[in-house]
Amino acid sequence: MIVRVGVGDIAKELEIEMKSETSVKEVKELIESALNGEVAVLWLSDKDGRQVGVPVSRITYVDIGTETVPKIGFGA
């Protein structure tokens, strides 16, 4: 699953590829608790175990999507 986070006035979004065992429900709960003021920094772990921290006050949007399989061939 891919999580994209818009941050403040930065034109480029953060794109984090989550571990395959991470559920959408789990990610939504983390984001909702952060946006409700329970924590000051939203911490997410990517598929390689790296920790990515985003100050909650700077989050402009969050997009939770699934991985896309690259198309190969004509008309891709």
PQR file of N, CA, C, O and H, with PARSE charges and radii, in Angstrom:
ATOM      1  N   MET A   1       0.844  -1.160   0.000 -0.4000 1.5000
ATOM      2  CA  MET A   1       0.000   0.000   0.000 -0.0000 2.0000
ATOM      3  C   MET A   1       0.898   1.235   0.000  0.5500 1.7000
ATOM      4  O   MET A   1       1.949   1.260   0.642 -0.5500 1.4000
ATOM      5  N   ILE A   2       0.468   2.241  -0.723 -0.4000 1.5000
ATOM      6  CA  ILE A   2       1.196   3.501  -0.811 -0.0000 2.0000
ATOM      7  C   ILE A   2       0.411   4.570  -0.048  0.5500 1.7000
ATOM      8  O   ILE A   2      -0.797   4.711  -0.235 -0.5500 1.4000
ATOM      9  H   ILE A   2      -0.385   2.221  -1.245  0.4000 1.0000
ATOM     10  N   VAL A   3       1.099   5.313   0.805 -0.4000 1.5000
ATOM     11  CA  VAL A   3       0.495   6.439   1.523 -0.0000 2.0000
ATOM     12  C   VAL A   3       1.188   7.701   1.044  0.5500 1.7000
ATOM     13  O   VAL A   3       2.413   7.810   1.106 -0.5500 1.4000
ATOM     14  H   VAL A   3       2.081   5.199   0.957  0.4000 1.0000
ATOM     15  N   ARG A   4       0.401   8.653   0.566 -0.4000 1.5000
ATOM     16  CA  ARG A   4       0.936   9.942   0.119 -0.0000 2.0000
ATOM     17  C   ARG A   4       0.463  11.019   1.096  0.5500 1.7000
ATOM     18  O   ARG A   4      -0.715  11.085   1.449 -0.5500 1.4000
ATOM     19  H   ARG A   4      -0.594   8.564   0.515  0.4000 1.0000
ATOM     20  N   VAL A   5       1.403  11.854   1.523 -0.4000 1.5000
ATOM     21  CA  VAL A   5       1.094  12.899   2.500 -0.0000 2.0000
ATOM     22  C   VAL A   5       1.517  14.238   1.922  0.5500 1.7000
ATOM     23  O   VAL A   5       2.676  14.429   1.555 -0.5500 1.4000
ATOM     24  H   VAL A   5       2.359  11.800   1.237  0.4000 1.0000
ATOM     25  N   GLY A   6       0.567  15.167   1.843 -0.4000 1.5000
ATOM     26  CA  GLY A   6       0.880  16.534   1.448 -0.0000 2.0000
ATOM     27  C   GLY A   6       1.359  17.292   2.672  0.5500 1.7000
ATOM     28  O   GLY A   6       0.753  17.208   3.740 -0.5500 1.4000
ATOM     29  H   GLY A   6      -0.374  15.012   2.142  0.4000 1.0000
ATOM     30  N   VAL A   7       2.457  18.036   2.515 -0.4000 1.5000
ATOM     31  CA  VAL A   7       3.057  18.730   3.655 -0.0000 2.0000
ATOM     32  C   VAL A   7       3.184  20.212   3.350  0.5500 1.7000
ATOM     33  O   VAL A   7       3.895  20.607   2.426 -0.5500 1.4000
ATOM     34  H   VAL A   7       2.950  18.103   1.648  0.4000 1.0000
ATOM     35  N   GLY A   8       2.486  21.034   4.137 -0.4000 1.5000
ATOM     36  CA  GLY A   8       2.609  22.486   4.068 -0.0000 2.0000
ATOM     37  C   GLY A   8       2.610  23.062   2.674  0.5500 1.7000
ATOM     38  O   GLY A   8       1.754  22.738   1.850 -0.5500 1.4000
ATOM     39  H   GLY A   8       1.909  20.713   4.888  0.4000 1.0000
ATOM     40  N   ASP A   9       3.583  23.926   2.416 -0.4000 1.5000
ATOM     41  CA  ASP A   9       3.676  24.617   1.136 -0.0000 2.0000
ATOM     42  C   ASP A   9       4.606  23.913   0.165  0.5500 1.7000
ATOM     43  O   ASP A   9       5.008  24.500  -0.840 -0.5500 1.4000
ATOM     44  H   ASP A   9       4.278  24.189   3.086  0.4000 1.0000
ATOM     45  N   ILE A  10       4.949  22.683   0.445 -0.4000 1.5000
ATOM     46  CA  ILE A  10       5.848  21.924  -0.422 -0.0000 2.0000
ATOM     47  C   ILE A  10       5.039  21.348  -1.577  0.5500 1.7000
ATOM     48  O   ILE A  10       4.008  20.711  -1.359 -0.5500 1.4000
ATOM     49  H   ILE A  10       4.623  22.206   1.262  0.4000 1.0000
ATOM     50  N   ALA A  11       5.501  21.568  -2.801 -0.4000 1.5000
ATOM     51  CA  ALA A  11       4.762  21.120  -3.979 -0.0000 2.0000
ATOM     52  C   ALA A  11       4.759  19.603  -4.119  0.5500 1.7000
ATOM     53  O   ALA A  11       3.779  19.023  -4.587 -0.5500 1.4000
ATOM     54  H   ALA A  11       6.338  22.086  -2.979  0.4000 1.0000
ATOM     55  N   LYS A  12       5.841  18.965  -3.720 -0.4000 1.5000
ATOM     56  CA  LYS A  12       5.941  17.514  -3.863 -0.0000 2.0000
ATOM     57  C   LYS A  12       5.435  16.826  -2.599  0.5500 1.7000
ATOM     58  O   LYS A  12       5.739  17.251  -1.484 -0.5500 1.4000
ATOM     59  H   LYS A  12       6.637  19.436  -3.340  0.4000 1.0000
ATOM     60  N   GLU A  13       4.663  15.763  -2.786 -0.4000 1.5000
ATOM     61  CA  GLU A  13       4.135  15.031  -1.649 -0.0000 2.0000
ATOM     62  C   GLU A  13       5.119  13.959  -1.190  0.5500 1.7000
ATOM     63  O   GLU A  13       5.982  13.525  -1.953 -0.5500 1.4000
ATOM     64  H   GLU A  13       4.417  15.418  -3.691  0.4000 1.0000
ATOM     65  N   LEU A  14       4.977  13.537   0.071 -0.4000 1.5000
ATOM     66  CA  LEU A  14       5.749  12.400   0.565 -0.0000 2.0000
ATOM     67  C   LEU A  14       5.032  11.141   0.120  0.5500 1.7000
ATOM     68  O   LEU A  14       3.811  11.044   0.246 -0.5500 1.4000
ATOM     69  H   LEU A  14       4.276  13.889   0.691  0.4000 1.0000
ATOM     70  N   GLU A  15       5.772  10.179  -0.397 -0.4000 1.5000
ATOM     71  CA  GLU A  15       5.183   8.905  -0.812 -0.0000 2.0000
ATOM     72  C   GLU A  15       5.876   7.801  -0.030  0.5500 1.7000
ATOM     73  O   GLU A  15       7.091   7.624  -0.129 -0.5500 1.4000
ATOM     74  H   GLU A  15       6.764  10.258  -0.500  0.4000 1.0000
ATOM     75  N   ILE A  16       5.096   7.064   0.746 -0.4000 1.5000
ATOM     76  CA  ILE A  16       5.642   6.035   1.621 -0.0000 2.0000
ATOM     77  C   ILE A  16       5.018   4.701   1.249  0.5500 1.7000
ATOM     78  O   ILE A  16       3.798   4.543   1.290 -0.5500 1.4000
ATOM     79  H   ILE A  16       4.110   7.208   0.827  0.4000 1.0000
ATOM     80  N   GLU A  17       5.862   3.741   0.885 -0.4000 1.5000
ATOM     81  CA  GLU A  17       5.382   2.400   0.599 -0.0000 2.0000
ATOM     82  C   GLU A  17       5.399   1.609   1.897  0.5500 1.7000
ATOM     83  O   GLU A  17       6.457   1.340   2.465 -0.5500 1.4000
ATOM     84  H   GLU A  17       6.853   3.869   0.851  0.4000 1.0000
ATOM     85  N   MET A  18       4.220   1.245   2.352 -0.4000 1.5000
ATOM     86  CA  MET A  18       4.076   0.572   3.640 -0.0000 2.0000
ATOM     87  C   MET A  18       4.399  -0.911   3.514  0.5500 1.7000
ATOM     88  O   MET A  18       4.437  -1.458   2.412 -0.5500 1.4000
ATOM     89  H   MET A  18       3.360   1.463   1.891  0.4000 1.0000
ATOM     90  N   LYS A  19       4.630  -1.553   4.655 -0.4000 1.5000
ATOM     91  CA  LYS A  19       4.852  -2.995   4.686 -0.0000 2.0000
ATOM     92  C   LYS A  19       3.607  -3.696   4.172  0.5500 1.7000
ATOM     93  O   LYS A  19       2.495  -3.200   4.353 -0.5500 1.4000
ATOM     94  H   LYS A  19       4.599  -1.109   5.550  0.4000 1.0000
ATOM     95  N   SER A  20       3.783  -4.833   3.540 -0.4000 1.5000
ATOM     96  CA  SER A  20       2.650  -5.538   2.936 -0.0000 2.0000
ATOM     97  C   SER A  20       1.607  -5.972   3.971  0.5500 1.7000
ATOM     98  O   SER A  20       0.424  -6.085   3.648 -0.5500 1.4000
ATOM     99  H   SER A  20       4.686  -5.236   3.394  0.4000 1.0000
ATOM    100  N   GLU A  21       2.036  -6.213   5.204 -0.4000 1.5000
ATOM    101  CA  GLU A  21       1.086  -6.664   6.225 -0.0000 2.0000
ATOM    102  C   GLU A  21       0.329  -5.510   6.901  0.5500 1.7000
ATOM    103  O   GLU A  21      -0.531  -5.752   7.747 -0.5500 1.4000
ATOM    104  H   GLU A  21       2.997  -6.121   5.467  0.4000 1.0000
ATOM    105  N   THR A  22       0.638  -4.277   6.539 -0.4000 1.5000
ATOM    106  CA  THR A  22      -0.035  -3.118   7.121 -0.0000 2.0000
ATOM    107  C   THR A  22      -1.432  -2.998   6.536  0.5500 1.7000
ATOM    108  O   THR A  22      -1.605  -3.054   5.318 -0.5500 1.4000
ATOM    109  H   THR A  22       1.337  -4.080   5.852  0.4000 1.0000
ATOM    110  N   SER A  23      -2.430  -2.833   7.396 -0.4000 1.5000
ATOM    111  CA  SER A  23      -3.809  -2.714   6.926 -0.0000 2.0000
ATOM    112  C   SER A  23      -4.202  -1.249   6.763  0.5500 1.7000
ATOM    113  O   SER A  23      -3.636  -0.363   7.402 -0.5500 1.4000
ATOM    114  H   SER A  23      -2.290  -2.787   8.386  0.4000 1.0000
ATOM    115  N   VAL A  24      -5.181  -1.017   5.897 -0.4000 1.5000
ATOM    116  CA  VAL A  24      -5.701   0.336   5.686 -0.0000 2.0000
ATOM    117  C   VAL A  24      -6.285   0.857   6.994  0.5500 1.7000
ATOM    118  O   VAL A  24      -6.101   2.026   7.335 -0.5500 1.4000
ATOM    119  H   VAL A  24      -5.641  -1.737   5.378  0.4000 1.0000
ATOM    120  N   LYS A  25      -6.978   0.007   7.716 -0.4000 1.5000
ATOM    121  CA  LYS A  25      -7.583   0.404   8.993 -0.0000 2.0000
ATOM    122  C   LYS A  25      -6.520   0.900   9.965  0.5500 1.7000
ATOM    123  O   LYS A  25      -6.714   1.913  10.636 -0.5500 1.4000
ATOM    124  H   LYS A  25      -7.127  -0.942   7.438  0.4000 1.0000
ATOM    125  N   GLU A  26      -5.408   0.195  10.041 -0.4000 1.5000
ATOM    126  CA  GLU A  26      -4.311   0.566  10.942 -0.0000 2.0000
ATOM    127  C   GLU A  26      -3.745   1.945  10.576  0.5500 1.7000
ATOM    128  O   GLU A  26      -3.499   2.772  11.454 -0.5500 1.4000
ATOM    129  H   GLU A  26      -5.251  -0.628   9.496  0.4000 1.0000
ATOM    130  N   VAL A  27      -3.541   2.184   9.289 -0.4000 1.5000
ATOM    131  CA  VAL A  27      -3.005   3.468   8.833 -0.0000 2.0000
ATOM    132  C   VAL A  27      -3.999   4.587   9.112  0.5500 1.7000
ATOM    133  O   VAL A  27      -3.609   5.662   9.568 -0.5500 1.4000
ATOM    134  H   VAL A  27      -3.740   1.512   8.575  0.4000 1.0000
ATOM    135  N   LYS A  28      -5.275   4.346   8.845 -0.4000 1.5000
ATOM    136  CA  LYS A  28      -6.299   5.360   9.117 -0.0000 2.0000
ATOM    137  C   LYS A  28      -6.343   5.721  10.601  0.5500 1.7000
ATOM    138  O   LYS A  28      -6.482   6.893  10.952 -0.5500 1.4000
ATOM    139  H   LYS A  28      -5.591   3.473   8.475  0.4000 1.0000
ATOM    140  N   GLU A  29      -6.225   4.721  11.468 -0.4000 1.5000
ATOM    141  CA  GLU A  29      -6.245   4.978  12.910 -0.0000 2.0000
ATOM    142  C   GLU A  29      -5.060   5.833  13.338  0.5500 1.7000
ATOM    143  O   GLU A  29      -5.211   6.734  14.163 -0.5500 1.4000
ATOM    144  H   GLU A  29      -6.112   3.769  11.183  0.4000 1.0000
ATOM    145  N   LEU A  30      -3.873   5.556  12.780 -0.4000 1.5000
ATOM    146  CA  LEU A  30      -2.688   6.366  13.089 -0.0000 2.0000
ATOM    147  C   LEU A  30      -2.893   7.811  12.663  0.5500 1.7000
ATOM    148  O   LEU A  30      -2.588   8.739  13.412 -0.5500 1.4000
ATOM    149  H   LEU A  30      -3.749   4.825  12.110  0.4000 1.0000
ATOM    150  N   ILE A  31      -3.410   7.994  11.456 -0.4000 1.5000
ATOM    151  CA  ILE A  31      -3.611   9.343  10.910 -0.0000 2.0000
ATOM    152  C   ILE A  31      -4.681  10.088  11.694  0.5500 1.7000
ATOM    153  O   ILE A  31      -4.495  11.253  12.044 -0.5500 1.4000
ATOM    154  H   ILE A  31      -3.657   7.240  10.847  0.4000 1.0000
ATOM    155  N   GLU A  32      -5.799   9.426  11.972 -0.4000 1.5000
ATOM    156  CA  GLU A  32      -6.877  10.071  12.709 -0.0000 2.0000
ATOM    157  C   GLU A  32      -6.451  10.473  14.115  0.5500 1.7000
ATOM    158  O   GLU A  32      -6.814  11.550  14.588 -0.5500 1.4000
ATOM    159  H   GLU A  32      -5.950   8.479  11.688  0.4000 1.0000
ATOM    160  N   SER A  33      -5.685   9.618  14.787 -0.4000 1.5000
ATOM    161  CA  SER A  33      -5.239   9.976  16.139 -0.0000 2.0000
ATOM    162  C   SER A  33      -4.288  11.167  16.094  0.5500 1.7000
ATOM    163  O   SER A  33      -4.307  12.014  16.987 -0.5500 1.4000
ATOM    164  H   SER A  33      -5.391   8.743  14.403  0.4000 1.0000
ATOM    165  N   ALA A  34      -3.460  11.233  15.059 -0.4000 1.5000
ATOM    166  CA  ALA A  34      -2.555  12.377  14.918 -0.0000 2.0000
ATOM    167  C   ALA A  34      -3.350  13.658  14.649  0.5500 1.7000
ATOM    168  O   ALA A  34      -3.090  14.692  15.265 -0.5500 1.4000
ATOM    169  H   ALA A  34      -3.444  10.544  14.333  0.4000 1.0000
ATOM    170  N   LEU A  35      -4.309  13.588  13.738 -0.4000 1.5000
ATOM    171  CA  LEU A  35      -5.083  14.782  13.393 -0.0000 2.0000
ATOM    172  C   LEU A  35      -6.010  15.222  14.516  0.5500 1.7000
ATOM    173  O   LEU A  35      -6.418  16.382  14.561 -0.5500 1.4000
ATOM    174  H   LEU A  35      -4.520  12.748  13.237  0.4000 1.0000
ATOM    175  N   ASN A  36      -6.347  14.313  15.422 -0.4000 1.5000
ATOM    176  CA  ASN A  36      -7.170  14.663  16.581 -0.0000 2.0000
ATOM    177  C   ASN A  36      -6.354  15.279  17.711  0.5500 1.7000
ATOM    178  O   ASN A  36      -6.896  15.581  18.774 -0.5500 1.4000
ATOM    179  H   ASN A  36      -6.015  13.370  15.386  0.4000 1.0000
ATOM    180  N   GLY A  37      -5.046  15.468  17.486 -0.4000 1.5000
ATOM    181  CA  GLY A  37      -4.207  16.139  18.472 -0.0000 2.0000
ATOM    182  C   GLY A  37      -3.591  15.231  19.516  0.5500 1.7000
ATOM    183  O   GLY A  37      -3.038  15.711  20.506 -0.5500 1.4000
ATOM    184  H   GLY A  37      -4.606  15.223  16.622  0.4000 1.0000
ATOM    185  N   GLU A  38      -3.679  13.917  19.310 -0.4000 1.5000
ATOM    186  CA  GLU A  38      -3.131  12.995  20.293 -0.0000 2.0000
ATOM    187  C   GLU A  38      -1.604  12.933  20.250  0.5500 1.7000
ATOM    188  O   GLU A  38      -0.968  12.599  21.250 -0.5500 1.4000
ATOM    189  H   GLU A  38      -4.128  13.527  18.506  0.4000 1.0000
ATOM    190  N   VAL A  39      -1.014  13.254  19.099 -0.4000 1.5000
ATOM    191  CA  VAL A  39       0.442  13.300  18.954 -0.0000 2.0000
ATOM    192  C   VAL A  39       0.807  14.516  18.109  0.5500 1.7000
ATOM    193  O   VAL A  39      -0.021  15.013  17.346 -0.5500 1.4000
ATOM    194  H   VAL A  39      -1.530  13.526  18.286  0.4000 1.0000
ATOM    195  N   ALA A  40       2.046  14.999  18.244 -0.4000 1.5000
ATOM    196  CA  ALA A  40       2.482  16.164  17.479 -0.0000 2.0000
ATOM    197  C   ALA A  40       3.127  15.781  16.147  0.5500 1.7000
ATOM    198  O   ALA A  40       3.179  16.587  15.218 -0.5500 1.4000
ATOM    199  H   ALA A  40       2.719  14.595  18.864  0.4000 1.0000
ATOM    200  N   VAL A  41       3.622  14.531  16.065 -0.4000 1.5000
ATOM    201  CA  VAL A  41       4.294  14.059  14.850 -0.0000 2.0000
ATOM    202  C   VAL A  41       3.671  12.731  14.439  0.5500 1.7000
ATOM    203  O   VAL A  41       3.529  11.822  15.256 -0.5500 1.4000
ATOM    204  H   VAL A  41       3.580  13.877  16.820  0.4000 1.0000
ATOM    205  N   LEU A  42       3.303  12.629  13.173 -0.4000 1.5000
ATOM    206  CA  LEU A  42       2.804  11.374  12.617 -0.0000 2.0000
ATOM    207  C   LEU A  42       4.003  10.561  12.155  0.5500 1.7000
ATOM    208  O   LEU A  42       4.728  10.975  11.251 -0.5500 1.4000
ATOM    209  H   LEU A  42       3.418  13.367  12.509  0.4000 1.0000
ATOM    210  N   TRP A  43       4.212   9.404  12.774 -0.4000 1.5000
ATOM    211  CA  TRP A  43       5.328   8.524  12.410 -0.0000 2.0000
ATOM    212  C   TRP A  43       4.785   7.331  11.661  0.5500 1.7000
ATOM    213  O   TRP A  43       3.881   6.647  12.141 -0.5500 1.4000
ATOM    214  H   TRP A  43       3.623   9.067  13.508  0.4000 1.0000
ATOM    215  N   LEU A  44       5.337   7.074  10.472 -0.4000 1.5000
ATOM    216  CA  LEU A  44       4.981   5.911   9.671 -0.0000 2.0000
ATOM    217  C   LEU A  44       6.248   5.137   9.343  0.5500 1.7000
ATOM    218  O   LEU A  44       7.306   5.729   9.131 -0.5500 1.4000
ATOM    219  H   LEU A  44       6.072   7.629  10.082  0.4000 1.0000
ATOM    220  N   SER A  45       6.139   3.806   9.301 -0.4000 1.5000
ATOM    221  CA  SER A  45       7.277   2.956   8.944 -0.0000 2.0000
ATOM    222  C   SER A  45       7.081   2.445   7.530  0.5500 1.7000
ATOM    223  O   SER A  45       6.020   1.917   7.198 -0.5500 1.4000
ATOM    224  H   SER A  45       5.279   3.325   9.474  0.4000 1.0000
ATOM    225  N   ASP A  46       8.104   2.601   6.693 -0.4000 1.5000
ATOM    226  CA  ASP A  46       7.985   2.112   5.324 -0.0000 2.0000
ATOM    227  C   ASP A  46       8.344   0.631   5.248  0.5500 1.7000
ATOM    228  O   ASP A  46       8.666   0.009   6.260 -0.5500 1.4000
ATOM    229  H   ASP A  46       8.966   3.030   6.963  0.4000 1.0000
ATOM    230  N   LYS A  47       8.287   0.076   4.050 -0.4000 1.5000
ATOM    231  CA  LYS A  47       8.502  -1.364   3.858 -0.0000 2.0000
ATOM    232  C   LYS A  47       9.899  -1.814   4.240  0.5500 1.7000
ATOM    233  O   LYS A  47      10.113  -2.993   4.522 -0.5500 1.4000
ATOM    234  H   LYS A  47       8.026   0.581   3.227  0.4000 1.0000
ATOM    235  N   ASP A  48      10.865  -0.883   4.255 -0.4000 1.5000
ATOM    236  CA  ASP A  48      12.243  -1.214   4.614 -0.0000 2.0000
ATOM    237  C   ASP A  48      12.547  -0.948   6.082  0.5500 1.7000
ATOM    238  O   ASP A  48      13.686  -1.113   6.519 -0.5500 1.4000
ATOM    239  H   ASP A  48      10.691   0.074   4.026  0.4000 1.0000
ATOM    240  N   GLY A  49      11.533  -0.535   6.851 -0.4000 1.5000
ATOM    241  CA  GLY A  49      11.716  -0.287   8.273 -0.0000 2.0000
ATOM    242  C   GLY A  49      12.153   1.127   8.619  0.5500 1.7000
ATOM    243  O   GLY A  49      12.363   1.442   9.790 -0.5500 1.4000
ATOM    244  H   GLY A  49      10.608  -0.401   6.496  0.4000 1.0000
ATOM    245  N   ARG A  50      12.292   1.988   7.604 -0.4000 1.5000
ATOM    246  CA  ARG A  50      12.659   3.382   7.888 -0.0000 2.0000
ATOM    247  C   ARG A  50      11.471   4.102   8.503  0.5500 1.7000
ATOM    248  O   ARG A  50      10.322   3.851   8.140 -0.5500 1.4000
ATOM    249  H   ARG A  50      12.122   1.731   6.652  0.4000 1.0000
ATOM    250  N   GLN A  51      11.758   4.994   9.429 -0.4000 1.5000
ATOM    251  CA  GLN A  51      10.725   5.788  10.087 -0.0000 2.0000
ATOM    252  C   GLN A  51      10.635   7.152   9.411  0.5500 1.7000
ATOM    253  O   GLN A  51      11.648   7.821   9.209 -0.5500 1.4000
ATOM    254  H   GLN A  51      12.692   5.198   9.723  0.4000 1.0000
ATOM    255  N   VAL A  52       9.417   7.558   9.066 -0.4000 1.5000
ATOM    256  CA  VAL A  52       9.187   8.855   8.449 -0.0000 2.0000
ATOM    257  C   VAL A  52       8.278   9.637   9.382  0.5500 1.7000
ATOM    258  O   VAL A  52       7.185   9.183   9.718 -0.5500 1.4000
ATOM    259  H   VAL A  52       8.594   7.014   9.231  0.4000 1.0000
ATOM    260  N   GLY A  53       8.730  10.816   9.800 -0.4000 1.5000
ATOM    261  CA  GLY A  53       7.950  11.650  10.704 -0.0000 2.0000
ATOM    262  C   GLY A  53       7.488  12.921  10.017  0.5500 1.7000
ATOM    263  O   GLY A  53       8.269  13.594   9.344 -0.5500 1.4000
ATOM    264  H   GLY A  53       9.618  11.186   9.527  0.4000 1.0000
ATOM    265  N   VAL A  54       6.208  13.247  10.191 -0.4000 1.5000
ATOM    266  CA  VAL A  54       5.634  14.458   9.602 -0.0000 2.0000
ATOM    267  C   VAL A  54       4.958  15.244  10.717  0.5500 1.7000
ATOM    268  O   VAL A  54       4.103  14.702  11.418 -0.5500 1.4000
ATOM    269  H   VAL A  54       5.574  12.701  10.737  0.4000 1.0000
ATOM    270  N   PRO A  55       5.327  16.519  10.896 -0.5600 1.5000
ATOM    271  CA  PRO A  55       4.633  17.329  11.903  0.2800 2.0000
ATOM    272  C   PRO A  55       3.146  17.433  11.539  0.5500 1.7000
ATOM    273  O   PRO A  55       2.800  17.830  10.427 -0.5500 1.4000
ATOM    274  N   VAL A  56       2.295  17.083  12.463 -0.4000 1.5000
ATOM    275  CA  VAL A  56       0.860  17.049  12.205 -0.0000 2.0000
ATOM    276  C   VAL A  56       0.339  18.420  11.763  0.5500 1.7000
ATOM    277  O   VAL A  56      -0.559  18.498  10.925 -0.5500 1.4000
ATOM    278  H   VAL A  56       2.576  16.761  13.367  0.4000 1.0000
ATOM    279  N   SER A  57       0.888  19.481  12.311 -0.4000 1.5000
ATOM    280  CA  SER A  57       0.423  20.826  11.966 -0.0000 2.0000
ATOM    281  C   SER A  57       0.702  21.192  10.513  0.5500 1.7000
ATOM    282  O   SER A  57       0.129  22.155  10.003 -0.5500 1.4000
ATOM    283  H   SER A  57       1.618  19.417  12.992  0.4000 1.0000
ATOM    284  N   ARG A  58       1.574  20.444   9.835 -0.4000 1.5000
ATOM    285  CA  ARG A  58       1.945  20.729   8.441 -0.0000 2.0000
ATOM    286  C   ARG A  58       1.237  19.828   7.435  0.5500 1.7000
ATOM    287  O   ARG A  58       1.390  20.028   6.231 -0.5500 1.4000
ATOM    288  H   ARG A  58       2.040  19.662  10.249  0.4000 1.0000
ATOM    289  N   ILE A  59       0.461  18.835   7.896 -0.4000 1.5000
ATOM    290  CA  ILE A  59      -0.220  17.912   6.989 -0.0000 2.0000
ATOM    291  C   ILE A  59      -1.378  18.633   6.306  0.5500 1.7000
ATOM    292  O   ILE A  59      -2.237  19.216   6.967 -0.5500 1.4000
ATOM    293  H   ILE A  59       0.336  18.673   8.875  0.4000 1.0000
ATOM    294  N   THR A  60      -1.390  18.585   4.966 -0.4000 1.5000
ATOM    295  CA  THR A  60      -2.477  19.210   4.218 -0.0000 2.0000
ATOM    296  C   THR A  60      -3.457  18.172   3.680  0.5500 1.7000
ATOM    297  O   THR A  60      -4.649  18.458   3.567 -0.5500 1.4000
ATOM    298  H   THR A  60      -0.692  18.112   4.429  0.4000 1.0000
ATOM    299  N   TYR A  61      -2.984  16.976   3.348 -0.4000 1.5000
ATOM    300  CA  TYR A  61      -3.863  15.893   2.931 -0.0000 2.0000
ATOM    301  C   TYR A  61      -3.137  14.560   3.050  0.5500 1.7000
ATOM    302  O   TYR A  61      -1.909  14.503   3.130 -0.5500 1.4000
ATOM    303  H   TYR A  61      -2.016  16.743   3.439  0.4000 1.0000
ATOM    304  N   VAL A  62      -3.930  13.490   3.058 -0.4000 1.5000
ATOM    305  CA  VAL A  62      -3.381  12.139   3.081 -0.0000 2.0000
ATOM    306  C   VAL A  62      -4.150  11.318   2.051  0.5500 1.7000
ATOM    307  O   VAL A  62      -5.380  11.353   2.003 -0.5500 1.4000
ATOM    308  H   VAL A  62      -4.927  13.537   2.993  0.4000 1.0000
ATOM    309  N   ASP A  63      -3.405  10.578   1.227 -0.4000 1.5000
ATOM    310  CA  ASP A  63      -4.000   9.723   0.202 -0.0000 2.0000
ATOM    311  C   ASP A  63      -3.510   8.302   0.474  0.5500 1.7000
ATOM    312  O   ASP A  63      -2.307   8.039   0.467 -0.5500 1.4000
ATOM    313  H   ASP A  63      -2.406  10.550   1.266  0.4000 1.0000
ATOM    314  N   ILE A  64      -4.449   7.393   0.711 -0.4000 1.5000
ATOM    315  CA  ILE A  64      -4.102   5.996   0.943 -0.0000 2.0000
ATOM    316  C   ILE A  64      -4.533   5.219  -0.286  0.5500 1.7000
ATOM    317  O   ILE A  64      -5.715   5.184  -0.627 -0.5500 1.4000
ATOM    318  H   ILE A  64      -5.426   7.607   0.716  0.4000 1.0000
ATOM    319  N   GLY A  65      -3.568   4.595  -0.950 -0.4000 1.5000
ATOM    320  CA  GLY A  65      -3.877   3.847  -2.166 -0.0000 2.0000
ATOM    321  C   GLY A  65      -3.224   2.490  -2.150  0.5500 1.7000
ATOM    322  O   GLY A  65      -2.423   2.169  -1.271 -0.5500 1.4000
ATOM    323  H   GLY A  65      -2.608   4.624  -0.673  0.4000 1.0000
ATOM    324  N   THR A  66      -3.580   1.704  -3.132 -0.4000 1.5000
ATOM    325  CA  THR A  66      -2.970   0.390  -3.265 -0.0000 2.0000
ATOM    326  C   THR A  66      -1.828   0.475  -4.252  0.5500 1.7000
ATOM    327  O   THR A  66      -1.724   1.427  -5.027 -0.5500 1.4000
ATOM    328  H   THR A  66      -4.231   1.964  -3.846  0.4000 1.0000
ATOM    329  N   GLU A  67      -0.981  -0.521  -4.216 -0.4000 1.5000
ATOM    330  CA  GLU A  67       0.130  -0.567  -5.161 -0.0000 2.0000
ATOM    331  C   GLU A  67      -0.424  -0.797  -6.555  0.5500 1.7000
ATOM    332  O   GLU A  67      -1.391  -1.536  -6.736 -0.5500 1.4000
ATOM    333  H   GLU A  67      -1.065  -1.294  -3.587  0.4000 1.0000
ATOM    334  N   THR A  68       0.184  -0.169  -7.520 -0.4000 1.5000
ATOM    335  CA  THR A  68      -0.232  -0.391  -8.895 -0.0000 2.0000
ATOM    336  C   THR A  68       0.798  -1.283  -9.569  0.5500 1.7000
ATOM    337  O   THR A  68       2.003  -1.119  -9.378 -0.5500 1.4000
ATOM    338  H   THR A  68       0.970   0.432  -7.372  0.4000 1.0000
ATOM    339  N   VAL A  69       0.316  -2.213 -10.344 -0.4000 1.5000
ATOM    340  CA  VAL A  69       1.196  -3.117 -11.072 -0.0000 2.0000
ATOM    341  C   VAL A  69       1.569  -2.439 -12.382  0.5500 1.7000
ATOM    342  O   VAL A  69       0.681  -2.053 -13.142 -0.5500 1.4000
ATOM    343  H   VAL A  69      -0.663  -2.346 -10.499  0.4000 1.0000
ATOM    344  N   PRO A  70       2.852  -2.283 -12.664 -0.5600 1.5000
ATOM    345  CA  PRO A  70       3.229  -1.618 -13.894  0.2800 2.0000
ATOM    346  C   PRO A  70       2.738  -2.388 -15.112  0.5500 1.7000
ATOM    347  O   PRO A  70       2.821  -3.615 -15.168 -0.5500 1.4000
ATOM    348  N   LYS A  71       2.223  -1.639 -16.088 -0.4000 1.5000
ATOM    349  CA  LYS A  71       1.758  -2.257 -17.326 -0.0000 2.0000
ATOM    350  C   LYS A  71       2.907  -2.375 -18.293  0.5500 1.7000
ATOM    351  O   LYS A  71       3.741  -1.477 -18.405 -0.5500 1.4000
ATOM    352  H   LYS A  71       2.156  -0.643 -16.043  0.4000 1.0000
ATOM    353  N   ILE A  72       2.943  -3.478 -18.981 -0.4000 1.5000
ATOM    354  CA  ILE A  72       4.016  -3.708 -19.945 -0.0000 2.0000
ATOM    355  C   ILE A  72       3.386  -3.977 -21.300  0.5500 1.7000
ATOM    356  O   ILE A  72       2.419  -4.731 -21.413 -0.5500 1.4000
ATOM    357  H   ILE A  72       2.266  -4.208 -18.890  0.4000 1.0000
ATOM    358  N   GLY A  73       3.945  -3.350 -22.326 -0.4000 1.5000
ATOM    359  CA  GLY A  73       3.443  -3.619 -23.680 -0.0000 2.0000
ATOM    360  C   GLY A  73       2.837  -2.384 -24.305  0.5500 1.7000
ATOM    361  O   GLY A  73       2.948  -1.278 -23.776 -0.5500 1.4000
ATOM    362  H   GLY A  73       4.730  -2.737 -22.235  0.4000 1.0000
ATOM    363  N   PHE A  74       2.203  -2.586 -25.424 -0.4000 1.5000
ATOM    364  CA  PHE A  74       1.597  -1.470 -26.152 -0.0000 2.0000
ATOM    365  C   PHE A  74       0.339  -0.996 -25.451  0.5500 1.7000
ATOM    366  O   PHE A  74      -0.411  -1.787 -24.879 -0.5500 1.4000
ATOM    367  H   PHE A  74       2.113  -3.484 -25.855  0.4000 1.0000
ATOM    368  N   GLY A  75       0.125   0.300 -25.505 -0.4000 1.5000
ATOM    369  CA  GLY A  75      -1.050   0.885 -24.884 -0.0000 2.0000
ATOM    370  C   GLY A  75      -0.930   1.033 -23.388  0.5500 1.7000
ATOM    371  O   GLY A  75      -1.927   1.291 -22.714 -0.5500 1.4000
ATOM    372  H   GLY A  75       0.734   0.942 -25.969  0.4000 1.0000
ATOM    373  N   ALA A  76       0.261   0.876 -22.851 -0.4000 1.5000
ATOM    374  CA  ALA A  76       0.443   0.979 -21.403 -0.0000 2.0000
ATOM    375  C   ALA A  76       0.379   2.418 -20.949  0.5500 1.7000
ATOM    376  O   ALA A  76       0.511   2.696 -19.757 -0.5500 1.4000
ATOM    377  H   ALA A  76       1.072   0.666 -23.398  0.4000 1.0000
TER
END
